[in-house]
């Protein structure tokens, strides 16, 4: 397996994760929160890096693809922490803040401006891990695969 095929496999992995997220959204009826959307963009960058590899192979595409996958993994860890209550999430999609001092009109305005999907709730989990956690695991695996394309081991036959 050549370095190019390793990189393209990693890009395909990011494409599969994006398609799975879209499947959960459009086929499964699971609307994404803001952090879920944030996790998708770096995967798109990795897919585009794979396209760049097809046009002009080079280490810059491998580094860009790895950075994209790792960034999605990092956002996935952040999102997991928000879901678990380890730290505060973005105020736009998480509970929190002192609402006791708000007037009725201010409270109503805040409720009406709140997003429908919250970042601090786990809508789906498997084997005790949320979708954000699984994205982190898969993303860091893909980042490692991208990096393997920089110098594939001999046993891969490159």
N, C-alpha and C positions, 0 to 999 in steps of 0.2 A: 504494500500500500504506500503510495507516494505521499509526500507532504501536502501536495495539492488536494489529493483525495481526502486526507484527514481534515484539512481546513473546510472543504466543501461538505463533508459529513457534519462538522460542527455547525456550519451555516444552515444545513438542512434541519439540524436539531432545533435551532432557534426558530426556524419556520414552522416546525411541528408544534412547538410551544405556543407560538402566536396563533396558529390555527386552532389549537385546543382551547385557548382563552376565548377566541371568537366563537367557537362551538358552544362553550359554556354560556356565553352571552346570548347568542342568537338562537341556538337550538334548545339550550337548557333554561333560558329565561332568567339567567343570573346577571343582573346589571352590575357592572364593575364600579368600584369606588375610585376615587382619585388616585390612590396609591397603586391600585391594580393597573390603571392606565399608564402610570409612570413606569411600571415594570415592563411594559410592552415596547416602548420606544427604543431602549438599548438592544432588544432582540431584533428590531427592524434594522438597526445599524449593523448588527452582525450578519443579517441576511444580505444587506447591501455590500458588506465587505466580501462575502462569498461571491457575489456577482462581480466584484472588482477582481477577485482571484481568477475568474473565468476569462476576463478581458486581458489582464496583465498581472501574471503571478508575481508575488513579491512579499517580503516580510512585513511591509507596511499594512497590508490587508490582514495579515495574520494578527498583528498587534491590535489593529482596530477591531477585528472580530472578537478577540479575547477580551479587550476592554469593554466592549458592548455587553458581552455575556456576564462578565464580572460585575459590571454596573447594575445589571438587572438583578443579579444575586444579592448585591449589597442593599438594593432597595427592598428586595424580598425579606431580608433579615430585619431591616428597619420596620417594614410592614408587620412582620411577625411580632416584633416588640410592641408595636402599637396595639395589635390584637390581644396580646397577653397582658397588657397594662404595665409593661416594664418601663415605658416612657410615653410621653405625650405625643400624639400625632398632630398633623396639621389641623388647625382650628376649623378649617373649612369642611372637614369630614370626620371629626372625632368629637366625642363628648368632652366636656370639661369647661373650665372657666366658672367664675362665681356669678351665678344668675340671681342670687338673692338681692342684690342691690339694684337690679333693673326694674324700671317701671313696667306696667302692663303693656304699654305700647312698644317699648323697647324689646320686651320679651317676645311679643307677637311678631315683631319685625325679624328677630333672630330666628324664630321658628320657621317663618315663611321663607327665609333665605337659606335655611339648612338644606344640605343635599339629601336626596332620597336614600342613597346608599352610604352607609357609614364605614369608615376605615377601621374602626376599633371593634367590629363584630366579625366573627368567623361564620361565613355563610355555608362553608363546605369544608369537610376534612376527611382524610383517609389515613388510617393507621396512626391517629393522633396528631397528624400534621395538617395544617391549613394549606390552602392553595398557594398562599404567599410563601410558606415554608417549603413546599415542594418545588416552587419556582426557584427558590434560592439554591436548593440541592442540585436541581437539574442545571441551573445556570452556571454554578461553579464547576460542575462536571464538564460542561461545554467549554468554559474558559480554559480548563486544563487540556481539553482536546485541541483547542486552537493552539495552545502553547506547544503541544506535542508536535504540531505541524512545523514548528521552527527547526526542530531537530528530531525527526522520528527515530525511534530505537531500531537497531539492526534487525531484530526479530520480526519487524513489520515488513522487511524486504524492500526498503527504500534505497 
